[in-house]
Amino acid sequence: MKVKVGINGYGTIGKRAASAIQRMDDMEVVGVTKTKPSYEARLAIKEGFPLYAAAQENVAEFEKEEIKLAGTLTDLIPKCDVIVDATPSGIGAMYKPIYEKAGVKAIFQGGEEHGISGISFNAFANYQEAWGAQFVRVVSCNTTGLVRTLFPIDRVFGIEKAFAALVRRGADPGDKKGSALNAIEPSLKLPTHHGIDVQTIMPWLPIRTMAVVTPTTMMHVHCVTVELRKKATENDILSVWDNVPRIRFVSGKHGIKSSAQIMELARDLGRPRGDFMEIIVWQDGIKVEGNTLYYYQAIHQESDIVPEIVDCVRSMMKIETDPMRSIRKTDKAMGIGK
């Protein structure tokens, strides 16, 4: 029997999570919610997902637009084994008491605080922590990216400390508001929360971060410095990353020198929505001097957490004990790594 999943918030992350879950043979989407009769509400219906209003007060707007609803969130929840809460940052915490009262499991996003669940998730690093849990938070796109590259390096060579400077996109491509059009804005509260968020999964890791917001919608880029405990060469580091999931190499020598070119590659590969769910590492942009490792990586903020959501469902529902089997199954179904 398939796990029944509801998506609360069919937006940037929610619609991608819904598409991913529908590709799996052990889970299915039983409904999605929207607050307004937007194009995404119409897209959900076109994709065959039962559409629910997020609340009763939203129903009249849908009726005015003659968009047929299957009900409201209150009607959807009893049909679900798990709710993927893909609502905007801070809103998930408002819904938690509703899920709790209904006795349904829920996955929250990185915009919520770690305390909303006490469990922050990355499939490769701590799959078992979510095993059978009622509430889990899948960490943000940036935290996912840092954990995916730092965790395997720490496991093989050990990390004395790490620092990352984040060059962040100002807004997602579909947003009409975000950073200034002609400015770079530093995050003045230091260190930024990103390193602290990494520690919700790797609590032993001394890591600090800084960030600037830039006028682009493409991707985030991380400039990472790592003090290693054991000696390593550039080839040693690349070999470790080459043998773990959801990391993909690109090369400036092959003409990929920017985030725009990475996104063009995603389109050329025929990726759905032009997404890149792997973390992109420039293989000719890594250097080891003594025990210090330097590297660049790029994060597609709209999509890298999506496969983590799928694996999180399997752990919470106890349907796959081995994290690597879950990861391989997810990646094969979604074409990740091809």
C-alpha positions as CSV (number, residue, x, y, z in Angstrom):
1,M,0.0,0.0,0.0
2,K,1.3,3.4,-0.9
3,V,2.0,6.1,1.6
4,K,-0.6,8.9,1.3
5,V,1.0,12.4,1.1
6,G,-0.7,15.8,1.3
7,I,1.1,19.0,0.2
8,N,0.1,22.1,2.2
9,G,1.3,24.9,-0.1
10,Y,1.6,24.2,-3.8
11,G,4.3,26.8,-4.5
12,T,8.0,26.7,-5.4
13,I,8.8,23.7,-3.2
14,G,5.3,22.2,-2.9
15,K,4.8,21.7,-6.6
16,R,8.2,20.2,-7.0
17,A,7.7,17.9,-4.0
18,A,4.3,16.8,-5.5
19,S,5.9,16.0,-8.9
20,A,8.7,14.0,-7.2
21,I,6.3,12.0,-4.9
22,Q,4.1,11.1,-7.9
23,R,7.2,9.5,-9.5
24,M,7.7,7.1,-6.6
25,D,6.1,3.6,-6.5
26,D,5.7,3.6,-2.7
27,M,3.9,6.9,-2.2
28,E,1.2,9.1,-3.8
29,V,-0.1,12.6,-3.5
30,V,-3.7,12.7,-2.2
31,G,-4.1,16.4,-2.4
32,V,-2.5,19.9,-2.4
33,T,-3.6,23.2,-1.0
34,K,-3.6,26.8,-2.2
35,T,-4.7,30.0,-0.6
36,K,-5.7,31.7,-3.9
37,P,-6.9,30.6,-7.3
38,S,-3.5,31.4,-8.9
39,Y,-2.0,29.8,-12.0
40,E,-0.4,27.2,-9.6
41,A,-3.9,26.2,-8.5
42,R,-4.9,25.6,-12.1
43,L,-1.6,23.8,-12.7
44,A,-2.3,21.4,-9.8
45,I,-5.7,20.5,-11.3
46,K,-4.0,20.0,-14.7
47,E,-1.5,17.7,-13.1
48,G,-4.3,15.6,-11.6
49,F,-3.8,16.6,-8.0
50,P,-7.0,17.1,-5.9
51,L,-7.0,20.8,-5.0
52,Y,-8.0,22.0,-1.5
53,A,-8.4,25.5,-0.1
54,A,-5.9,26.2,2.7
55,A,-8.8,27.5,4.9
56,Q,-12.6,28.0,4.7
57,E,-12.2,31.7,4.2
58,N,-10.4,31.0,0.9
59,V,-13.2,29.0,-0.6
60,A,-15.3,31.9,-2.0
61,E,-12.4,33.2,-4.1
62,F,-12.0,29.8,-5.8
63,E,-15.8,29.6,-6.3
64,K,-15.7,33.1,-7.9
65,E,-13.1,31.8,-10.4
66,E,-15.1,28.6,-10.9
67,I,-12.2,26.4,-9.8
68,K,-13.5,23.2,-8.3
69,L,-12.2,22.3,-4.9
70,A,-12.1,18.9,-3.2
71,G,-12.5,20.6,0.2
72,T,-10.3,22.5,2.6
73,L,-7.1,21.5,4.5
74,T,-9.3,20.2,7.3
75,D,-10.8,17.7,4.8
76,L,-7.4,16.8,3.3
77,I,-5.6,16.0,6.6
78,P,-7.6,12.8,7.5
79,K,-6.7,11.4,4.1
80,C,-3.0,11.7,4.7
81,D,-0.3,9.6,6.4
82,V,2.1,12.5,6.0
83,I,1.7,16.2,5.3
84,V,4.5,18.0,3.5
85,D,4.2,21.6,4.9
86,A,5.6,23.8,2.1
87,T,4.0,27.0,3.4
88,P,6.1,30.2,3.6
89,S,8.7,30.6,6.4
90,G,7.1,30.9,9.8
91,I,3.7,29.7,8.7
92,G,4.4,26.0,9.3
93,A,4.6,26.7,13.0
94,M,1.1,28.0,12.9
95,Y,-0.1,24.7,11.3
96,K,1.8,22.4,13.7
97,P,-1.0,22.3,16.4
98,I,-3.5,21.3,13.7
99,Y,-1.3,18.4,12.5
100,E,-0.7,17.5,16.1
101,K,-4.4,17.4,17.0
102,A,-5.1,15.3,13.9
103,G,-2.3,12.9,14.8
104,V,-0.8,13.2,11.3
105,K,2.9,13.2,10.6
106,A,4.4,16.4,9.0
107,I,7.6,17.5,7.3
108,F,8.5,21.1,7.7
109,Q,10.9,23.2,5.6
110,G,14.1,25.0,6.5
111,G,12.4,28.3,6.9
112,E,11.1,27.0,10.3
113,E,13.2,26.8,13.4
114,H,14.9,23.5,14.3
115,G,12.8,23.4,17.5
116,I,9.6,22.9,15.5
117,S,10.5,19.2,15.4
118,G,13.8,18.7,17.2
119,I,14.9,16.7,14.2
120,S,16.6,18.3,11.1
121,F,17.1,16.0,8.2
122,N,19.6,15.1,5.5
123,A,19.2,11.7,3.9
124,F,22.9,10.8,3.6
125,A,23.9,12.3,7.0
126,N,21.2,11.3,9.5
127,Y,18.4,9.3,7.8
128,Q,17.8,7.2,10.9
129,E,17.0,10.2,13.1
130,A,13.7,10.7,11.3
131,W,12.8,7.0,11.7
132,G,9.1,6.8,12.8
133,A,9.1,10.5,13.9
134,Q,5.9,12.5,13.8
135,F,7.6,15.8,12.9
136,V,10.8,16.4,11.0
137,R,12.3,19.5,9.4
138,V,14.1,19.2,6.1
139,V,16.8,21.8,6.3
140,S,17.1,24.7,3.9
141,C,18.7,24.7,0.4
142,N,21.9,26.3,1.7
143,T,22.2,24.0,4.7
144,T,21.5,21.0,2.5
145,G,24.3,22.0,0.1
146,L,26.8,22.5,2.9
147,V,26.0,19.2,4.6
148,R,26.1,17.2,1.3
149,T,29.8,18.3,0.7
150,L,31.1,18.7,4.2
151,F,29.7,15.5,5.8
152,P,31.5,13.0,3.5
153,I,34.8,15.0,3.8
154,D,34.4,15.0,7.6
155,R,33.8,11.2,7.6
156,V,36.9,10.4,5.6
157,F,39.4,13.1,6.6
158,G,37.9,14.8,9.7
159,I,37.3,18.6,9.8
160,E,39.0,20.8,12.4
161,K,36.8,23.7,11.4
162,A,35.0,25.2,8.4
163,F,34.0,28.6,7.1
164,A,31.6,29.4,4.2
165,A,30.9,32.7,2.5
166,L,27.5,32.5,0.9
167,V,26.7,34.6,-2.2
168,R,22.9,34.4,-2.2
169,R,20.4,34.9,-4.9
170,G,18.0,37.9,-4.2
171,A,14.8,36.1,-5.2
172,D,13.4,33.1,-7.0
173,P,12.9,33.5,-10.7
174,G,9.1,33.7,-10.3
175,D,9.2,36.3,-7.5
176,K,8.5,40.0,-8.2
177,K,10.2,41.2,-5.0
178,G,13.5,40.5,-3.5
179,S,16.9,42.2,-3.3
180,A,17.6,45.6,-4.8
181,L,18.2,45.6,-8.6
182,N,21.7,47.2,-8.4
183,A,23.1,46.4,-5.0
184,I,24.9,43.8,-3.0
185,E,23.6,43.6,0.6
186,P,25.6,41.9,3.4
187,S,23.9,40.1,6.2
188,L,25.1,42.2,9.1
189,K,24.1,39.8,11.9
190,L,27.2,37.7,12.3
191,P,27.8,34.8,12.1
192,T,24.8,34.1,9.9
193,H,22.4,31.3,10.8
194,H,23.6,28.9,8.0
195,G,26.5,27.5,10.0
196,I,24.3,27.1,13.1
197,D,21.8,25.3,10.9
198,V,24.5,22.9,9.7
199,Q,25.1,22.1,13.3
200,T,21.5,20.8,13.7
201,I,22.7,17.8,11.6
202,M,26.4,17.9,12.4
203,P,26.5,19.2,16.0
204,W,30.2,18.4,16.4
205,L,31.3,20.5,13.5
206,P,32.9,24.0,14.2
207,I,31.5,26.0,11.3
208,R,30.8,29.7,10.8
209,T,29.2,31.5,7.9
210,M,28.8,35.0,6.3
211,A,26.4,35.9,3.5
212,V,25.7,38.6,1.0
213,V,22.5,38.9,-1.1
214,T,23.0,39.7,-4.8
215,P,20.7,40.8,-7.6
216,T,20.3,37.5,-9.3
217,T,17.6,34.8,-9.3
218,M,19.7,31.9,-10.6
219,M,21.5,30.1,-7.7
220,H,23.4,30.5,-4.5
221,V,27.2,30.1,-4.7
222,H,29.3,29.1,-1.6
223,C,33.0,29.9,-1.1
224,V,34.1,27.2,1.4
225,T,37.3,26.9,3.5
226,V,37.9,23.7,5.5
227,E,40.7,22.9,7.9
228,L,41.3,19.1,7.5
229,R,42.5,16.8,10.3
230,K,44.2,14.4,7.8
231,K,46.3,15.2,4.8
232,A,44.5,15.1,1.4
233,T,45.1,16.0,-2.2
234,E,42.6,17.6,-4.6
235,N,42.1,14.2,-6.2
236,D,41.4,12.6,-2.9
237,I,38.6,15.2,-2.2
238,L,37.1,14.8,-5.6
239,S,37.2,11.0,-5.3
240,V,35.2,11.2,-2.0
241,W,32.6,13.4,-3.6
242,D,32.5,11.3,-6.7
243,N,31.4,8.3,-4.6
244,V,28.5,10.0,-2.7
245,P,25.1,10.9,-4.0
246,R,23.7,14.2,-5.2
247,I,27.0,16.0,-6.0
248,R,27.8,16.8,-9.6
249,F,31.0,18.2,-11.0
250,V,31.3,20.9,-13.6
251,S,34.4,22.5,-15.1
252,G,35.3,26.0,-16.1
253,K,37.6,24.5,-18.6
254,H,34.5,23.0,-20.3
255,G,32.9,26.4,-20.4
256,I,30.8,26.3,-17.3
257,K,32.1,29.3,-15.3
258,S,28.9,30.8,-13.9
259,S,25.5,30.0,-12.3
260,A,23.8,31.0,-15.5
261,Q,25.7,28.4,-17.4
262,I,24.8,25.7,-14.8
263,M,21.1,26.5,-15.3
264,E,21.6,26.3,-19.0
265,L,23.1,22.9,-18.6
266,A,20.1,21.8,-16.6
267,R,17.8,22.9,-19.5
268,D,20.1,21.2,-22.0
269,L,19.9,17.9,-20.0
270,G,16.1,18.2,-20.2
271,R,15.7,18.4,-16.4
272,P,12.0,19.0,-15.4
273,R,11.5,22.8,-14.7
274,G,15.2,23.2,-15.5
275,D,16.0,22.1,-12.0
276,F,19.4,20.9,-10.7
277,M,18.8,18.9,-7.5
278,E,22.5,17.9,-7.1
279,I,25.0,20.3,-5.5
280,I,27.3,21.6,-8.2
281,V,31.0,21.6,-7.5
282,W,33.6,23.2,-9.8
283,Q,36.2,20.4,-10.0
284,D,38.8,22.9,-11.3
285,G,37.9,25.3,-8.5
286,I,39.2,23.2,-5.6
287,K,42.6,23.7,-4.0
288,V,44.4,22.0,-1.0
289,E,47.3,23.9,0.6
290,G,48.7,22.1,3.6
291,N,45.7,21.0,5.6
292,T,43.4,23.7,4.2
293,L,40.8,22.9,1.5
294,Y,39.2,25.6,-0.6
295,Y,36.3,25.0,-3.0
296,Y,33.3,26.6,-4.7
297,Q,29.8,25.0,-4.9
298,A,26.5,26.2,-6.4
299,I,23.0,25.5,-5.0
300,H,19.8,25.5,-7.0
301,Q,17.6,26.9,-4.3
302,E,14.3,25.9,-5.8
303,S,15.0,22.2,-6.0
304,D,17.9,20.7,-4.0
305,I,15.8,19.8,-1.0
306,V,13.1,18.0,-3.0
307,P,14.8,14.5,-3.0
308,E,15.4,14.9,0.7
309,I,11.7,15.3,1.3
310,V,11.0,12.0,-0.5
311,D,13.6,10.2,1.6
312,C,12.3,11.8,4.7
313,V,8.8,10.3,4.0
314,R,10.3,6.8,3.8
315,S,12.2,7.2,7.1
316,M,9.2,8.7,9.0
317,M,6.9,5.9,7.6
318,K,9.5,3.2,8.2
319,I,9.3,1.8,4.7
320,E,13.0,1.6,3.9
321,T,15.7,0.9,6.6
322,D,18.7,1.6,4.4
323,P,19.3,5.3,3.6
324,M,21.4,4.5,0.5
325,R,18.6,2.3,-1.0
326,S,16.1,5.1,-0.4
327,I,18.5,7.6,-2.0
328,R,19.2,5.4,-5.0
329,K,15.5,4.7,-5.5
330,T,14.6,8.4,-5.3
331,D,17.4,9.5,-7.6
332,K,16.6,6.8,-10.2
333,A,12.9,7.8,-10.3
334,M,13.8,11.5,-10.6
335,G,16.7,11.2,-13.1
336,I,19.2,12.7,-10.6
337,G,22.8,12.1,-11.5
338,K,22.1,11.6,-15.2
